Amino acid sequence: MHKMTKKCYAAKMIHFEAGPADPRRFLSEAFTEINVLKTVYHENLIRMIDFFMDSNSYQIVLILEYC
């Protein structure tokens, strides 16, 4: 829950440490998809609010609207 607006959001965590053989390519493709998700607005799709990368735990965290 956002402290100021009191809105609820969902967090989707994507682990990339043990996944692909080429982590640079995976990250490049992930950021391309993130940029697309940031620009898509449709009433039937969940909206991506923000994202961040936690390099210590090898995660990309997507902040999504909660439905």
TIMI-2910 file (N, C-alpha, C, CB; in pm, 1 decimal, decimal comma, always signed):
<rs>
+----------+----------+----------+----------+----------+----------+----------+----------+----------+----------+----------+----------+------+
!      n_x !      n_y !      n_z !     ca_x !     ca_y !     ca_z !      c_x !      c_y !      c_z !     cb_x !     cb_y !     cb_z ! resn !
+----------+----------+----------+----------+----------+----------+----------+----------+----------+----------+----------+----------+------+
!    +84,0 !   -117,2 !     +0,0 !     +0,0 !     +0,0 !     +0,0 !    +88,9 !   +124,0 !     +0,0 !    -95,8 !     -0,5 !   +121,4 !  Met !
!    +55,1 !   +216,7 !    -87,7 !   +129,3 !   +342,1 !    -95,2 !    +94,4 !   +426,1 !    +26,5 !    +97,7 !   +419,0 !   -227,1 !  His !
!   +194,6 !   +473,9 !    +96,7 !   +171,4 !   +545,5 !   +222,0 !    +93,8 !   +674,8 !   +203,8 !   +302,0 !   +575,4 !   +288,1 !  Lys !
!   +119,7 !   +748,7 !    +97,0 !    +54,9 !   +878,5 !    +80,3 !    -83,3 !   +868,0 !    +16,3 !   +142,2 !   +968,6 !     -2,9 !  Met !
!    -96,5 !   +785,4 !    -88,7 !   -224,1 !   +778,0 !   -160,6 !   -316,5 !   +669,5 !   -106,8 !   -198,8 !   +753,7 !   -307,2 !  Thr !
!   -263,2 !   +577,9 !    -26,5 !   -338,6 !   +464,2 !    +29,2 !   -388,7 !   +367,6 !    -78,7 !   -457,1 !   +515,5 !   +109,9 !  Lys !
!   -327,9 !   +371,2 !   -196,6 !   -363,5 !   +278,1 !   -303,7 !   -282,2 !   +149,5 !   -287,9 !   -338,8 !   +342,2 !   -443,9 !  Lys !
!   -345,4 !    +37,6 !   -323,5 !   -276,5 !    -90,9 !   -319,7 !   -215,9 !   -121,4 !   -456,2 !   -373,2 !   -203,6 !   -276,9 !  Cys !
!    -98,0 !   -180,0 !   -455,3 !    -29,8 !   -220,4 !   -576,6 !    +18,8 !   -363,7 !   -560,7 !    +87,8 !   -125,1 !   -608,7 !  Tyr !
!    +45,6 !   -428,8 !   -671,7 !   +100,9 !   -563,9 !   -671,9 !   +246,1 !   -556,5 !   -716,4 !    +18,7 !   -658,8 !   -764,6 !  Ala !
!   +327,7 !   -646,2 !   -664,4 !   +468,6 !   -653,9 !   -704,6 !   +493,2 !   -790,9 !   -767,4 !   +564,5 !   -630,2 !   -582,0 !  Ala !
!   +547,7 !   -790,0 !   -888,3 !   +584,5 !   -914,0 !   -956,7 !   +736,3 !   -919,2 !   -961,4 !   +522,0 !   -922,1 !  -1101,5 !  Lys !
!   +792,9 !  -1023,0 !   -901,3 !   +938,0 !  -1036,6 !   -894,9 !   +984,7 !  -1139,5 !   -996,9 !   +983,3 !  -1076,7 !   -752,8 !  Met !
!  +1081,1 !  -1099,6 !  -1079,0 !  +1136,9 !  -1187,2 !  -1182,1 !  +1283,2 !  -1211,6 !  -1146,7 !  +1122,1 !  -1124,5 !  -1326,6 !  Ile !
!  +1315,5 !  -1337,2 !  -1117,7 !  +1453,2 !  -1373,8 !  -1083,7 !  +1529,0 !  -1404,4 !  -1212,5 !  +1457,0 !  -1496,5 !   -986,3 !  His !
!  +1651,9 !  -1354,9 !  -1223,3 !  +1726,1 !  -1379,2 !  -1347,3 !  +1864,5 !  -1436,8 !  -1324,6 !  +1738,2 !  -1252,1 !  -1424,7 !  Phe !
!  +1898,3 !  -1476,0 !  -1204,0 !  +2031,5 !  -1530,0 !  -1176,6 !  +2051,2 !  -1667,1 !  -1240,0 !  +2054,5 !  -1538,8 !  -1026,5 !  Glu !
!  +1959,7 !  -1759,5 !  -1214,4 !  +1977,1 !  -1897,5 !  -1260,5 !  +1905,4 !  -1925,5 !  -1391,6 !  +1927,8 !  -1993,3 !  -1155,3 !  Ala !
!  +1846,8 !  -1824,6 !  -1451,5 !  +1765,2 !  -1845,7 !  -1570,2 !  +1843,4 !  -1860,5 !  -1698,1 !  +1671,1 !  -1734,8 !  -1585,1 !  Gly !
!  +1858,3 !  -1753,3 !  -1771,6 !  +1912,4 !  -1763,5 !  -1907,6 !  +2063,0 !  -1785,8 !  -1910,8 !  +1879,3 !  -1638,8 !  -1985,1 !  Pro !
!  +2107,8 !  -1840,4 !  -2023,6 !  +2251,6 !  -1863,1 !  -2041,4 !  +2325,5 !  -1731,1 !  -2061,1 !  +2277,0 !  -1956,1 !  -2161,2 !  Ala !
!  +2260,8 !  -1633,7 !  -2124,1 !  +2322,3 !  -1503,4 !  -2148,8 !  +2243,0 !  -1396,2 !  -2073,4 !  +2327,4 !  -1471,7 !  -2302,4 !  Asp !
!  +2285,8 !  -1361,2 !  -1950,1 !  +2208,8 !  -1265,5 !  -1869,9 !  +2198,2 !  -1127,6 !  -1933,9 !  +2270,9 !  -1252,0 !  -1733,7 !  Pro !
!  +2298,5 !  -1085,6 !  -2011,0 !  +2291,1 !   -953,7 !  -2075,8 !  +2178,3 !   -948,9 !  -2177,8 !  +2424,4 !   -919,6 !  -2143,9 !  Arg !
!  +2164,6 !  -1056,6 !  -2254,8 !  +2056,8 !  -1062,2 !  -2353,8 !  +1921,1 !  -1065,2 !  -2283,0 !  +2073,0 !  -1186,6 !  -2445,7 !  Arg !
!  +1912,1 !  -1143,4 !  -2174,9 !  +1787,6 !  -1149,6 !  -2098,8 !  +1748,5 !  -1011,8 !  -2047,1 !  +1801,0 !  -1247,9 !  -1982,1 !  Phe !
!  +1843,8 !   -939,6 !  -1988,6 !  +1814,7 !   -806,6 !  -1934,9 !  +1776,0 !   -709,5 !  -2045,5 !  +1935,3 !   -752,8 !  -1858,1 !  Leu !
!  +1842,4 !   -718,9 !  -2159,9 !  +1808,9 !   -633,1 !  -2272,8 !  +1665,4 !   -657,5 !  -2318,2 !  +1906,3 !   -656,7 !  -2389,0 !  Ser !
!  +1627,5 !   -784,3 !  -2331,8 !  +1491,3 !   -817,8 !  -2372,1 !  +1390,6 !   -779,1 !  -2264,3 !  +1480,4 !   -967,0 !  -2402,9 !  Glu !
!  +1426,9 !   -797,2 !  -2137,3 !  +1336,6 !   -761,1 !  -2027,7 !  +1310,8 !   -610,8 !  -2027,3 !  +1395,3 !   -805,6 !  -1892,1 !  Ala !
!  +1415,2 !   -529,6 !  -2045,4 !  +1396,2 !   -384,7 !  -2045,2 !  +1319,6 !   -337,4 !  -2168,2 !  +1530,7 !   -314,3 !  -2037,9 !  Phe !
!  +1333,7 !   -406,9 !  -2280,0 !  +1253,3 !   -374,5 !  -2397,6 !  +1105,6 !   -398,6 !  -2367,0 !  +1298,3 !   -458,6 !  -2520,1 !  Thr !
!  +1074,9 !   -511,4 !  -2305,6 !   +936,5 !   -542,1 !  -2270,2 !   +883,0 !   -445,4 !  -2164,3 !   +925,7 !   -686,1 !  -2219,9 !  Glu !
!   +966,2 !   -407,7 !  -2068,6 !   +925,9 !   -311,7 !  -1965,4 !   +890,3 !   -177,9 !  -2029,3 !  +1038,5 !   -293,1 !  -1860,6 !  Ile !
!   +969,2 !   -133,4 !  -2125,3 !   +939,7 !     -6,9 !  -2193,0 !   +808,1 !    -12,5 !  -2268,8 !  +1052,3 !    +29,2 !  -2288,5 !  Asn !
!   +776,3 !   -127,5 !  -2327,0 !   +647,6 !   -143,0 !  -2394,0 !   +534,8 !   -139,3 !  -2290,7 !   +643,3 !   -275,4 !  -2475,0 !  Val !
!   +551,0 !   -211,1 !  -2180,4 !   +448,1 !   -214,9 !  -2076,9 !   +421,3 !    -76,6 !  -2017,1 !   +488,8 !   -311,6 !  -1967,0 !  Leu !
!   +524,4 !     +6,3 !  -2009,6 !   +507,1 !   +140,4 !  -1954,4 !   +421,4 !   +228,9 !  -2043,9 !   +642,0 !   +205,2 !  -1932,7 !  Lys !
!   +414,9 !   +198,4 !  -2172,8 !   +342,2 !   +284,3 !  -2266,2 !   +203,9 !   +232,4 !  -2302,1 !   +421,9 !   +301,1 !  -2391,1 !  Thr !
!   +170,8 !   +108,0 !  -2263,5 !    +42,9 !    +48,3 !  -2300,4 !    -63,5 !    +87,9 !  -2197,7 !    +55,0 !   -106,4 !  -2310,4 !  Val !
!   -173,1 !   +145,4 !  -2247,5 !   -286,4 !   +180,0 !  -2162,5 !   -413,1 !   +124,9 !  -2227,0 !   -296,6 !   +334,7 !  -2141,2 !  Tyr !
!   -476,9 !    +31,5 !  -2158,6 !   -602,1 !    -25,8 !  -2207,1 !   -681,5 !    -71,0 !  -2086,0 !   -577,1 !   -144,7 !  -2306,7 !  His !
!   -813,1 !    -57,2 !  -2093,6 !   -897,1 !    -89,1 !  -1977,7 !   -895,3 !   -236,6 !  -1940,3 !  -1038,4 !    -47,1 !  -2004,6 !  Glu !
!   -859,0 !   -325,2 !  -2033,2 !   -857,1 !   -469,2 !  -2005,2 !   -718,6 !   -522,7 !  -1970,4 !   -910,4 !   -544,3 !  -2123,7 !  Asn !
!   -619,6 !   -435,9 !  -1959,2 !   -483,1 !   -477,6 !  -1924,9 !   -441,0 !   -417,0 !  -1792,2 !   -384,0 !   -436,8 !  -2035,6 !  Leu !
!   -364,4 !   -493,6 !  -1717,4 !   -309,7 !   -442,7 !  -1591,7 !   -200,8 !   -342,4 !  -1625,4 !   -254,0 !   -558,6 !  -1501,8 !  Ile !
!   -205,5 !   -229,0 !  -1561,7 !   -109,9 !   -121,5 !  -1589,4 !    +15,7 !   -136,9 !  -1503,4 !   -174,8 !    +16,0 !  -1564,4 !  Arg !
!   +130,5 !   -121,3 !  -1567,0 !   +255,9 !   -121,7 !  -1492,7 !   +281,9 !    +20,4 !  -1443,4 !   +374,8 !   -173,9 !  -1581,0 !  Met !
!   +301,9 !    +35,8 !  -1313,9 !   +323,0 !   +165,7 !  -1253,6 !   +470,6 !   +203,5 !  -1254,9 !   +269,5 !   +167,0 !  -1111,6 !  Ile !
!   +555,6 !   +109,6 !  -1215,6 !   +699,2 !   +136,8 !  -1205,4 !   +773,7 !     +4,6 !  -1201,8 !   +732,0 !   +222,2 !  -1079,3 !  Asp !
!   +904,1 !    +10,6 !  -1201,0 !   +986,1 !   -109,0 !  -1185,5 !  +1118,5 !    -68,5 !  -1123,7 !  +1007,8 !   -181,2 !  -1321,7 !  Phe !
!  +1185,4 !   -166,2 !  -1065,3 !  +1322,0 !   -144,5 !  -1020,6 !  +1396,7 !   -276,8 !  -1024,7 !  +1325,3 !    -83,6 !   -878,3 !  Phe !
!  +1527,0 !   -266,3 !  -1021,9 !  +1613,0 !   -383,5 !  -1029,1 !  +1693,3 !   -393,5 !   -900,8 !  +1706,5 !   -377,0 !  -1152,5 !  Met !
!  +1690,2 !   -511,2 !   -840,4 !  +1768,3 !   -537,9 !   -720,4 !  +1882,8 !   -629,8 !   -760,3 !  +1680,2 !   -601,6 !   -606,6 !  Asp !
!  +2000,1 !   -571,5 !   -781,3 !  +2113,6 !   -650,4 !   -830,6 !  +2172,5 !   -740,9 !   -722,8 !  +2221,7 !   -558,1 !   -884,2 !  Ser !
!  +2145,2 !   -713,2 !   -595,6 !  +2195,1 !   -800,4 !   -489,0 !  +2125,5 !   -935,5 !   -488,4 !  +2177,3 !   -733,4 !   -354,0 !  Asn !
!  +1996,0 !   -936,2 !   -516,1 !  +1922,0 !  -1062,2 !   -516,9 !  +1885,4 !  -1107,0 !   -658,7 !  +1795,8 !  -1048,7 !   -433,0 !  Ser !
!  +1940,4 !  -1039,3 !   -759,8 !  +1917,8 !  -1074,5 !   -900,0 !  +1767,8 !  -1079,5 !   -932,4 !  +1983,4 !  -1210,1 !   -932,0 !  Tyr !
!  +1700,1 !   -967,2 !   -910,0 !  +1557,2 !   -958,6 !   -935,3 !  +1522,9 !   -831,0 !  -1008,9 !  +1479,6 !   -966,5 !   -805,4 !  Gln !
!  +1423,4 !   -841,9 !  -1094,5 !  +1355,6 !   -723,7 !  -1149,1 !  +1218,6 !   -724,5 !  -1083,6 !  +1346,3 !   -725,6 !  -1310,2 !  Ile !
!  +1178,5 !   -612,4 !  -1025,8 !  +1050,6 !   -604,1 !   -957,7 !   +960,8 !   -507,7 !  -1035,4 !  +1068,5 !   -558,0 !   -809,6 !  Val !
!   +847,0 !   -558,4 !  -1080,2 !   +748,5 !   -476,9 !  -1149,9 !   +640,8 !   -436,8 !  -1050,4 !   +687,2 !   -553,3 !  -1271,4 !  Leu !
!   +608,0 !   -309,2 !  -1045,3 !   +499,8 !   -258,8 !   -962,0 !   +378,5 !   -241,4 !  -1053,6 !   +539,3 !   -122,9 !   -889,9 !  Ile !
!   +272,4 !   -317,3 !  -1025,3 !   +154,5 !   -322,2 !  -1111,5 !    +31,7 !   -275,6 !  -1035,1 !   +132,7 !   -464,5 !  -1166,3 !  Leu !
!    -67,2 !   -227,3 !  -1109,8 !   -191,8 !   -192,2 !  -1043,2 !   -253,4 !   -319,2 !   -986,0 !   -290,3 !   -121,2 !  -1141,2 !  Glu !
!   -321,5 !   -303,9 !   -874,7 !   -385,9 !   -416,8 !   -807,9 !   -532,1 !   -421,1 !   -850,3 !   -373,1 !   -405,8 !   -652,3 !  Tyr !
!   -576,2 !   -536,1 !   -903,4 !   -715,7 !   -547,0 !   -948,2 !   -792,3 !   -639,2 !   -857,4 !   -723,7 !   -597,2 !  -1092,9 !  Cys !
+----------+----------+----------+----------+----------+----------+----------+----------+----------+----------+----------+----------+------+
</rs>
